[in-house]
Amino acid sequence: MNASEMALRTKLREVNIEYSAQVRKQVEERRFARMGELRVERQTLMALIAQARGETKERLRVPHTLTPLKAAIHAAGQGVAQPA
């Protein structure tokens, strides 16, 4: 496993932890919207991990609307700071 894949897996773990926290919350206005965003981010991360391993299939393609997320994840894997 290379540094890039490790960064993707770390981010995936963080997304899964946040998703679990959202599931446990009782009342919050944006809870379900955030859960939807996290599901999309999780799917994207899994697709990027599969792509890095050469296991890309049509169903795992990263949607073009998530290109900024893909770039940020790639930069994180390279140790590049992202602007806030």
N, C-alpha and C positions, 0 to 999 in steps of 0.2 A: 504494500500500500504506500503510495507516494504522498508527499506533503499536500498536494492539491486535493486528493481524495480524502485525506484526514481532515482537512478544513471543511469539506462538504459534509462529512459525517458528523463533525462537531456541530455545524450549523443545523443539520437535521435533528440532532439530539436536542438542541435548544428549542427548535420549533415544536418538537414533540412534547417537551416539558411545558411550554407555554400553552399548547393545545389542551393538555391534561388539566392545567390550571383553569382554563376557560370552561371546560366541561364541569368542573366542580363548583364554579361560581353560581350562586343562586339567582341574583338579580343584577343585571347590568344592561344598560341600554344598547350597547354595541356588541354584546357577547356573540350573537350568532353571525353577525357580519365578520367579526374578527376570526371566528372559527372557520368560516369559508375562505378567508384570505390565507389562513394557516394551512388549510388543506391544499390549496393551489401551490403554496410555497413548498410544502412537503413533497408533492408530486413532482415539482420542478427539480428539487434537490435529488430525488431518487432517479429522475431521468438523467441528470448531469453525472451522477455516480455511474450509472449504467453506460452512459456515453463514454466516460473516461476509461471504462473497462472494455470497451469495444462491444458491448452488448446492446447497442441501440436497435430498437425496433420502432416501427411506425407509431405504435401506441405510446411510446415513451418520449416522443419528440417534445422539446420545450416550446410552448406557444410563443409566437413572435412578440406578443404583448408583454412577455416577461424578460425581454432582452436586457433591460436595466438591472433586473435582479440577477440574471446570469452573469453580467459583467461585474457586479458587486461581489458575487460569490467567488468568481475567478480571481478578482483582485485580492480578496481576503486570503485565498489560498496561496497567493504569491507574496503575501505580507505587505501589500500596498495599502496605505491609509486611505479611507474614503472620506470625501468632504461631507460635513453634516448637513 
